[in-house]
């Protein structure tokens, strides 16, 4: 079959990395991929196995010349004649309307922008996950919780866009989530359970067993965007507390990088911390192989957390704050440890414990690798995903025959 994907960008973060892997796996199984995106990105180092079309800003909330650009999208759809559209991160309700009207549609929920005007699903003032469904009440909550723009001209427009997209998807699309946490959020936002499919993400096992890291100077590894919600500040603070002589490597880039470097100097651990910057995904293998433990310190809810299963595939134990969809893949006490969010003392204790217990760390790593092989393999993911595609194509056909 031919799948028409729509996403904000071609490359950038974990979502786009998933897209590249998805294109590859679909191609291996004889399917064709077409990608429509709206933002250029300079960091693309490989070509996806997909025919790509860029229409500037078409996937964004604000799009100049929208009417003409929607005509271009319709022409591309007619020319490519896909069997199904798979919508990833798209913020333009008019594009969603067009795509879901003309073809069977599936939306993969990779984050919170569909059901949260701010996109982070956090009540900032309380440092807690927002328990409220999307509604116009979100605007007055902004004054109490600082969770979205307080300017009603900005905030109400964001709410309106999200509500329009949710209405369209509720009536037209099958929804896919990667974690039970994300499924629960869709349920309390009024989506039908029978129209939500839970399909965890996948990663590839390294070809060879991973050797144990050197015990001379064990490495703690953190991978992710360097922004506040990814919690690297808490990782550095916890690392400064450990007794064991180790090294911390942080891979990624972002707006919080300079403040993290300043924090490392303030805590007098800058000589033990390396900031490696952004690296192509293929270059991360060497870091996973060298490290003793991987930390996922996100303090905002993760819809899944790809770094975790990647670390486990290399036989590494994982420490993470217990937030969002993390517990879907991290088995506390078996493949690593879950720690209360923002609890840097507990994080330091568990980090120190694993560094001083290399035998246990290796055992947890082996268990994690087995879990990835069993639950997070490409074949398992693709079989489930393609079956959903086929079911939705049939649903769309029956619906239109009735009309």
N, C-alpha and C positions, 0 to 999 in steps of 0.2 A: 504494500500500500504506500501511498504518498502522504506524508505528514507535513502540514504547514505550521511551523513554529512561529510564535511572536514573542519577542522579549525586548526590553528596553535597550540592551547593549549586546554586542557580540562577545565582549570579554570584559573582565574586571574583577570578579570575585568567585566565591564558591558556587554560586548559581551558574555562572557562565562556564566554569570548569565542568560542572555536571552536564551542561548542554553539549560540550565537546565530546564527553564520554558517551552521552546518549546518542549523538549523531553516529558515532563510531559503532556502537552496539546495534543500532537499528540498521545501519548499512551492512554489517556482517550478516544480518538476517534477511537481507534482500529488500529492505524498505528504502524509500527515497525520502530525503529531507529537504525542505525549503525553509529558510529563515528570513523573517522580516524583522528589522530592528531600526531604532531611531536615533541612537547616539554613537558617534565614532569613539574609538578608544585606541590610544597609541601603543598599548602594551601587547597587541596581538602578535604572537611569535609563531603561530601555526595556523594553517587554514582548516576550517571545520569541514567535515564530510557532509556538506550541505550546499545547495545553491542559495546564495545570499542576496537580499535586496535591502538597501537602506533608503528610507524616506525620512529625512531629518525631522526629529521631534514627534513623529507620528505616534509613538508609544507613550509619550509624556502626557502629563495632565494638561499642559498648555501647548497648543500647536498652532502656529500661524499658517494661514492658508489651508485650514482644515478641510474644507469642502473639496478643493482640488486634489488634496493628498488622499482623501478617502476614495476618490475616483480612481487614482493610481492603484490603490490597494485592490479595489474591485477588479481592475484590469489584470493585475498580477494573479489574483485568485482564478479568474476565468482562463487565463493563459496556462497556468500551472495545473489547474483542475485537481486539487488535492482531495483525498478521501476524508480527511479530518483536520481540524485545526487544534493545536495544542498551545494554549496560552500560558505563558510563564509570568514574568513581571511586566504587566501592562497597566498603565495608569490613566489611559484615555478611554472613557466610557463609550465614546462614539465609535472608536475602533472595535471595542468589545462588541458593541451592538451589531456592527457590520459582519464581523467574523462569525459570531454565533448565529446570525440569521441565515447565512448562506451555506454553512457547512456544519456537520456534526462537530460538537466542541467539547473539549476537556480542558479544565484549568488546573494546573499544578500549583498549589499554594506553597511558595518558597519563603514567604515572610508575612508581614501583617498589614501591608498597605491596603489590601482589599477591605479589611474590616476594622482598620484603625486609621483615622485621619493623619495622625503623626507618623505612623509606621513602626513605632517601637513597642507598643502595647505595654507601656509603663506609666504609672502615676509617679512622676518625677519627685514631687514633694514628699511622697511617702516611701520612695524607693521600693515599690512593690509592683507586681504584675497587675495590670488593670483588669478588674473582674466584671466590667460592664460591657454589654453589647453595643454595637454601633447604633447611634441615634443622634438626633439634634441636641439631646441633653449633653453630648460631649462638649459642646461649646461652653456652657456655663461651668462644666467640670474643669475646664481649662483655667478658670480663675482660682479654683481651690487647689488643684493638683499640679499645675504648670506642665500639663501633658501634651499640649498642642498650642498653636497660636491663639492668643487672647483676642486679637483683632477679629471681630465677627465677619468682616468682609473677606478675610482670608480663611478663617476657620470654617465658616458655614459653607463656603464654596468647596472646601476639601471634603466635608461631610456629605454634601450633595453628590459629588462625583463618586465617592465610595458607595453610597446607598444605591445609586443608579446601577453601578456595576454588580453589586450583590443581587439586586432584583433580576437583572438579566441572567446571571448565572443560576440563580435558583430555579428559573423557569426553563432554561435551555441547556445547561452544561452539567457534565459529570465533574465532580471535584475530587482531586487527589491530594492527599496529605502524606508527609513522610514520618509523622509521629502521632501517637495517641493524644498528646498535648494539643497539637493543631486540630485534630478531629474534635476535641472537646470545645475548642473555641468556635469552630464552625457550627456545632450543634447549638450552643447558646446564642448564636447569631441567627438562628432560625432556619438553617439548612436541614434538609431531610437526611436522616441517617443512611437510608438506602441509596442516596445519591452521592455519598462520600466514600471514597476508597482509600484504604490505608496501605501505602506501598513505601516501605523504608528505602532509603537511598542505598547505593552500592559502591564498592571499591574493588580494585583488582589485588589479589594476593601477589606479593613479590615472587618471582620465579623460584628463588632458592630460600631455604631457611635462613633466618637472620641471626648472625652471630651475636654473642653477648657483648655489650659495650666494655671498653677498657675501664678497670676499676681505679686507675691512677688519678683521674680527675673526671668523675662522672658528670654527664651533661643533662641539665633540665632544659626541655624545649617548649617554647610557646610559639604557635603559628596563628596568624590572623591579622585582620586590619588593625592598625594602631589608632583606635578611636575609643572614647570613654566606655561605650557599652561592652566592648570586648574584654574589659577588666584587666588589662596588662599591668595597671598600677597595683592591683592587689597581688598579682604574681610577684612583682618586684618587692613589695613590702613583705610578703611571706618568705621570699628567698632570702631577704636580709636577716630573717630570724633563725634560719636553720643552722645547726651546729656543724654539719658535714661540709668539708671543703669541696665545693662543686662549682661548676660553671653554668651560667644561664645564657641560652641563646634565644633571642626573639627575632622571628622572621616575619616581615611584613612592613607596610608603610601606612602612613595616615597622619591626620592632623595633630595627634597627641604625642608624636615622636619626640619632639624637643622637650616637652614637659616630663616624659619618662626618663630621658637622659639626665635631666636636672634632678629628678627624684633619686636616681641611682647614685649621683654624686652626693646628694644630701644624706643618703643612708650609708655612704662610704662603701658601696659595693660596685662602683663603676668599673673597677679593674677586673671584676669577675663576671661582667655582663657584656655580651656582644649583641649589637643590633645589626642584623644582616641585610636589612632592607627587603624590598620586594624581590621575589625570585620566581621564574617560571615554574609551574607545577612539577615538571619533570625533574627539576633540580632539588626538590625536597627530599628525595630518596636518601641521599647521603646523610642528611641531618637526622632522619628517622632511624637510620642504621646506627649512627654514632651515639645517640642519646640513651639515657637510662630510664627516663620517665618523661611523659608528655603531659602538659597542664593545659586545660581548657578553662580559663578563668572568666568566661562571659558572665556579666552581671545583669544583662537584659536577656529575656527569653530567647533561646535558640529554637528555630523551627525543627532543627535536627542536630546539626553539628558534625559536618563531614570530617573535620580534622581528627575527631575521636576514632572513627572506624579506620581511617588511614593509618593512624598510629598503631591501632590494634593489629592491622594487617602485617605490620612489621614486627609483631611480637613484643610490643611495648605496653606497660601498664599506663593507665590514664588517671589523672586527678582532675576533677571538674566540680564547679559549683552546681548544685542540684537545682537547676532552673530550666524551664521550658521542656524541650524534647530530649534532653541529655540522658535521662534515665531509660529511654527506649533502647539505648545501645550499651550503656555503662552499667554493669552488674556490680553493685557495691560489695566489696570484700572478695570478689572473684576475679574481675578484670581490671580492678582499680578501686578508687574510692570516690564517693559523692560527699561533698562538703557543703554545709549551709552557705548560701550566697553571702559574699562580702566578709566571710569569717576568715580573715588572713591568718589568725593564730592556728585554727584547725587545719588550714591548708598547709601551713609551715610544718605542723606536727606530722601530717601524713606524708609530706614530701621528705622530711627527715627520716621517717620510719622506712620508707621504700629505699632511700639511698643507703641506709644502714642495714638493710635486709635484701641484699642482691639476689639471694636464692628465691625469696618470696616474689620479688619483682619479676624475675624470669618466669616463675610459675604462672603468675598473673598474665604475663605477656603471652605465654603459650596458650592459655585459656582464651585470651582475647582473640588470638589468631584463629582458633577453632570456631569461635562465635562468628567471626566475619565470614569464614568459609561456609558456615551453616546457614546464616541468616541474611548476610549482606553481599551476596554474590551477584554478578551481572546477570547470570541466567535466571535466578529467582526473580530479580527485579523486572527483567524484560518480559518474561512469560506472563507475569501479572499485568504489566502495563499494556502489552499488546492485546491481551484478552479484554481489557477495559475498552481499548480503541474499537475492537470489533463489535462489542456489545453496544457501544454508543452509536456507531454507524447504523446498526440495525434499528435502534430506538428512533433515530432521526428519520430513517426511511419509513418506518411505520407511522410516525407522527405526520409526515407529509402526505402519505397515501390517504390518511383519514381526511385530510383537508382537500 
